């Protein structure tokens, strides 16, 4: 409803102001309703999201510390890589021994 000089009237649908994307948090429950000036709500949400991310990182770090320096999958990957390096070095030494590539 909008106040005119004589009475309250409902504006036509096409002339109603649209809600802007940054006005999601600006409800009457939190105070301000003028654009993105509701700094208290933004600060509260930023603190909440930061604390949730910090908690997740803390839990990940605790899992890493509890697991130790390595895990079975890491050891298997290291062994596989070392085996490939040995195979490649062996192939290169065989090619050098046979004289197929120059040093």
QUIPE-V583340 format. One record per residue. RES is the residue in three letters. PHI is phi in whole degrees, 0 to 359 (* if undefined). OMEGA is omega in whole degrees, 0 to 359 (* if undefined). Layout:
res=RES phi=PHI omega=OMEGA
res=RES phi=PHI omega=OMEGA
This chain:
res=UNK phi=* omega=179
res=UNK phi=233 omega=181
res=UNK phi=281 omega=172
res=UNK phi=250 omega=182
res=UNK phi=293 omega=184
res=UNK phi=250 omega=183
res=UNK phi=204 omega=175
res=UNK phi=279 omega=179
res=UNK phi=220 omega=177
res=UNK phi=271 omega=180
res=UNK phi=289 omega=175
res=UNK phi=300 omega=186
res=UNK phi=303 omega=183
res=UNK phi=291 omega=183
res=UNK phi=260 omega=179
res=UNK phi=286 omega=178
res=UNK phi=292 omega=180
res=UNK phi=275 omega=176
res=UNK phi=282 omega=179
res=UNK phi=277 omega=183
res=UNK phi=301 omega=183
res=UNK phi=277 omega=180
res=UNK phi=264 omega=182
res=UNK phi=299 omega=185
res=UNK phi=278 omega=187
res=UNK phi=270 omega=176
res=UNK phi=264 omega=183
res=UNK phi=294 omega=181
res=UNK phi=297 omega=185
res=UNK phi=253 omega=174
res=UNK phi=107 omega=190
res=UNK phi=294 omega=176
res=UNK phi=216 omega=183
res=UNK phi=241 omega=178
res=UNK phi=72 omega=183
res=UNK phi=259 omega=183
res=UNK phi=271 omega=181
res=UNK phi=279 omega=188
res=UNK phi=292 omega=179
res=UNK phi=298 omega=180
res=UNK phi=292 omega=178
res=UNK phi=298 omega=180
res=UNK phi=295 omega=179
res=UNK phi=298 omega=180
res=UNK phi=294 omega=179
res=UNK phi=297 omega=179
res=UNK phi=295 omega=180
res=UNK phi=295 omega=181
res=UNK phi=296 omega=179
res=UNK phi=297 omega=180
res=UNK phi=293 omega=178
res=UNK phi=295 omega=179
res=UNK phi=295 omega=178
res=UNK phi=298 omega=179
res=UNK phi=296 omega=178
res=UNK phi=297 omega=178
res=UNK phi=297 omega=178
res=UNK phi=299 omega=179
res=UNK phi=297 omega=178
res=UNK phi=299 omega=180
res=UNK phi=297 omega=178
res=UNK phi=296 omega=177
res=UNK phi=296 omega=179
res=UNK phi=297 omega=180
res=UNK phi=294 omega=181
res=UNK phi=292 omega=182
res=UNK phi=284 omega=181
res=UNK phi=95 omega=186
res=UNK phi=286 omega=186
res=UNK phi=214 omega=177
res=UNK phi=218 omega=182
res=UNK phi=302 omega=180
res=UNK phi=294 omega=179
res=UNK phi=295 omega=179
res=UNK phi=298 omega=179
res=UNK phi=297 omega=179
res=UNK phi=296 omega=179
res=UNK phi=297 omega=180
res=UNK phi=298 omega=179
res=UNK phi=298 omega=180
res=UNK phi=296 omega=180
res=UNK phi=297 omega=178
res=UNK phi=295 omega=178
res=UNK phi=297 omega=179
res=UNK phi=297 omega=179
res=UNK phi=299 omega=179
res=UNK phi=299 omega=181
res=UNK phi=294 omega=179
res=UNK phi=297 omega=178
res=UNK phi=296 omega=179
res=UNK phi=299 omega=180
res=UNK phi=295 omega=180
res=UNK phi=293 omega=177
res=UNK phi=295 omega=179
res=UNK phi=295 omega=177
res=UNK phi=295 omega=182
res=UNK phi=296 omega=180
res=UNK phi=279 omega=178
res=UNK phi=80 omega=181
res=UNK phi=280 omega=176
res=UNK phi=233 omega=180
res=UNK phi=271 omega=181
res=UNK phi=286 omega=*
